[in-house]
Amino acid sequence: MTKNGVLRLLIHRCRVLSLSALLIVVWPPLVNAHRGASDEIDACNILVGHERVHFTAYTPAFNSKEYCQSIPHLGTTNLVFDYDGKSLRNLTVEFEVTKEPEGSRVFYLEPTKIKSGTVNGTVDFSKFGAGNYLVHVAIVHKDKSLDNHIPLSVGLEPEVSGKFPLRLLLIALFIAAGVYFMKRMSDKPAAGSADV
């Protein structure tokens, strides 16, 4: 293979590595997007009857991230319940958070009609401690209740850090390897017929 052919092959491999590095950086954030299509499974959705309620928790004292089933921090937490449709706005709905396994109530909103479709509440989980909780949403009509819940852990699991620094390191390694191999290939003398 000639020096020109080796250089082309090396350039082609560098392009493939660069494209791979770009996909590593771009693809995972697209895949990990929070709310998807209406028929997608979303762990933050609570299905009550045929109606969906989306649950999100925020810990503003620590960061501005959204949490759903695992909140890494103990402290004041903002709870947000969003109706996915308009049907629930005409129904009486009850919201509750209980600490498990004892079932003690840490947040409660009496059955009421929420015309805006959004319910906000605040809980200071540092008063109740780390542990497992249940988030309950119930449609209440006369003396009947249709209830569902999602599990919630608070202060039990560490916060998962982003993988952005790891991706940058990986890209830097790909670039360094490409530069190294290109330099190495350009420094090699080409074997010609005169060397024989």
C-alpha positions as CSV (number, residue, x, y, z in Angstrom):
1,M,0.0,0.0,0.0
2,T,1.3,3.4,-0.9
3,K,1.8,6.3,1.6
4,N,-1.1,8.1,-0.1
5,G,-3.3,5.0,0.4
6,V,-2.4,4.6,4.0
7,L,-3.1,8.3,4.6
8,R,-6.6,8.0,3.0
9,L,-7.3,4.9,5.2
10,L,-6.2,6.8,8.3
11,I,-8.3,9.8,7.4
12,H,-11.3,7.5,6.8
13,R,-10.8,5.9,10.2
14,C,-10.6,9.3,11.9
15,R,-13.8,10.3,10.3
16,V,-15.5,7.1,11.6
17,L,-14.1,7.7,15.1
18,S,-15.3,11.3,15.0
19,L,-18.8,10.3,13.9
20,S,-18.9,7.7,16.7
21,A,-17.8,10.2,19.3
22,L,-20.5,12.6,18.1
23,L,-23.2,10.0,18.4
24,I,-22.0,9.1,21.9
25,V,-22.5,12.8,22.9
26,V,-25.7,13.5,21.1
27,W,-27.7,10.2,21.2
28,P,-28.1,9.5,25.0
29,P,-29.7,12.9,25.9
30,L,-32.3,12.3,23.1
31,V,-33.0,8.8,24.4
32,N,-33.3,10.0,28.1
33,A,-35.8,12.8,27.4
34,H,-38.4,12.9,30.2
35,R,-41.9,13.1,28.8
36,G,-42.5,11.2,25.6
37,A,-45.5,10.4,23.4
38,S,-48.9,10.0,25.1
39,D,-48.8,6.2,24.6
40,E,-45.3,5.8,26.0
41,I,-44.7,4.4,29.5
42,D,-43.6,7.2,31.8
43,A,-42.8,6.2,35.4
44,C,-43.9,9.6,36.5
45,N,-47.5,9.1,35.3
46,I,-50.1,8.0,37.7
47,L,-53.1,6.4,35.9
48,V,-56.3,6.9,37.8
49,G,-59.1,5.2,36.0
50,H,-58.6,6.3,32.4
51,E,-57.0,9.6,33.4
52,R,-53.3,10.4,33.7
53,V,-51.7,12.6,36.3
54,H,-48.0,13.5,35.9
55,F,-46.0,13.8,39.1
56,T,-42.8,15.8,39.4
57,A,-40.7,16.7,42.5
58,Y,-38.2,19.6,42.8
59,T,-35.7,20.3,45.5
60,P,-34.9,24.0,44.9
61,A,-32.4,24.2,47.9
62,F,-30.2,21.7,46.1
63,N,-30.7,22.1,42.4
64,S,-33.3,22.6,39.7
65,K,-33.6,19.0,38.5
66,E,-36.9,17.1,38.2
67,Y,-37.4,14.0,40.2
68,C,-40.0,11.3,40.0
69,Q,-39.5,8.1,41.9
70,S,-36.2,8.8,43.6
71,I,-35.3,12.1,45.3
72,P,-31.7,12.0,46.5
73,H,-32.0,14.9,49.0
74,L,-33.8,15.3,52.3
75,G,-35.2,18.8,52.6
76,T,-38.0,21.0,51.3
77,T,-39.4,19.5,48.2
78,N,-42.0,21.0,45.8
79,L,-44.5,18.5,44.6
80,V,-46.3,19.2,41.3
81,F,-49.2,17.2,39.9
82,D,-50.2,18.0,36.3
83,Y,-53.4,16.6,34.7
84,D,-52.6,15.3,31.2
85,G,-56.1,15.9,30.0
86,K,-59.1,18.2,30.8
87,S,-61.5,15.5,32.1
88,L,-60.1,15.6,35.7
89,R,-60.7,19.3,36.0
90,N,-64.4,18.6,36.4
91,L,-63.9,15.8,39.0
92,T,-63.0,15.9,42.7
93,V,-59.5,14.7,43.2
94,E,-57.5,14.0,46.4
95,F,-53.7,14.0,46.7
96,E,-51.7,12.4,49.5
97,V,-48.1,11.3,50.2
98,T,-47.5,8.7,52.9
99,K,-44.4,7.3,54.5
100,E,-44.2,3.6,54.2
101,P,-44.5,1.0,55.7
102,E,-46.3,2.7,58.5
103,G,-48.6,4.8,56.2
104,S,-48.2,8.0,58.1
105,R,-49.4,11.1,56.1
106,V,-46.8,13.7,55.2
107,F,-48.8,15.6,52.6
108,Y,-52.5,15.9,52.0
109,L,-54.8,17.9,49.8
110,E,-58.5,17.4,50.5
111,P,-60.8,16.3,47.7
112,T,-61.3,19.3,45.5
113,K,-61.9,20.3,41.9
114,I,-58.7,21.7,40.4
115,K,-59.8,23.8,37.4
116,S,-56.3,24.8,36.4
117,G,-55.1,21.2,36.0
118,T,-52.0,21.7,38.2
119,V,-51.6,21.1,41.9
120,N,-48.6,22.4,43.8
121,G,-47.6,21.3,47.3
122,T,-44.5,21.4,49.6
123,V,-43.1,18.8,51.9
124,D,-40.1,19.1,54.1
125,F,-38.9,15.5,54.0
126,S,-36.1,16.2,56.6
127,K,-38.9,16.2,59.2
128,F,-39.9,12.7,58.2
129,G,-36.5,11.2,57.4
130,A,-35.1,9.1,54.6
131,G,-37.2,6.3,53.5
132,N,-39.9,5.0,51.1
133,Y,-43.1,6.9,50.4
134,L,-46.2,6.5,48.3
135,V,-47.7,9.3,46.2
136,H,-51.5,8.7,46.0
137,V,-54.0,10.3,43.6
138,A,-57.7,9.5,44.0
139,I,-60.8,10.5,42.2
140,V,-63.5,10.9,44.8
141,H,-67.2,10.7,44.0
142,K,-69.7,10.7,46.8
143,D,-68.6,7.9,49.1
144,K,-66.5,6.1,46.5
145,S,-62.8,6.6,45.7
146,L,-60.7,5.4,42.7
147,D,-57.1,5.4,43.8
148,N,-53.7,4.8,42.4
149,H,-50.1,5.5,43.5
150,I,-46.5,5.5,42.6
151,P,-43.6,4.6,44.9
152,L,-41.1,7.3,45.9
153,S,-37.8,7.0,47.7
154,V,-36.3,10.0,49.5
155,G,-32.8,10.3,50.7
156,L,-31.9,6.7,50.0
157,E,-30.2,6.8,46.7
158,P,-27.3,9.1,45.7
159,E,-27.8,11.5,42.9
160,V,-26.6,10.2,39.6
161,S,-24.2,12.7,38.1
162,G,-24.3,13.5,34.5
163,K,-22.1,11.7,32.0
164,F,-21.0,14.8,30.2
165,P,-17.4,14.9,31.6
166,L,-17.0,11.2,30.7
167,R,-18.2,11.9,27.2
168,L,-15.8,14.8,26.9
169,L,-12.9,12.6,28.0
170,L,-13.9,9.9,25.5
171,I,-14.0,12.5,22.7
172,A,-10.6,13.8,23.7
173,L,-9.2,10.3,23.7
174,F,-10.5,9.7,20.2
175,I,-9.0,12.9,18.9
176,A,-5.7,12.2,20.6
177,A,-5.6,8.7,19.2
178,G,-6.4,10.1,15.7
179,V,-3.7,12.7,15.9
180,Y,-1.2,10.2,17.2
181,F,-1.9,7.7,14.4
182,M,-1.8,10.3,11.7
183,K,1.5,11.6,13.0
184,R,2.9,8.1,13.2
185,M,1.8,7.3,9.7
186,S,3.2,10.5,8.2
187,D,6.6,9.8,9.9
188,K,7.0,6.3,8.4
189,P,9.1,6.3,5.3
190,A,7.3,4.8,2.3
191,A,8.8,1.5,1.1
192,G,9.7,1.9,-2.5
193,S,11.4,-0.1,-5.2
194,A,14.7,1.8,-4.5
195,D,14.9,0.3,-1.0
196,V,15.1,-3.3,-2.3
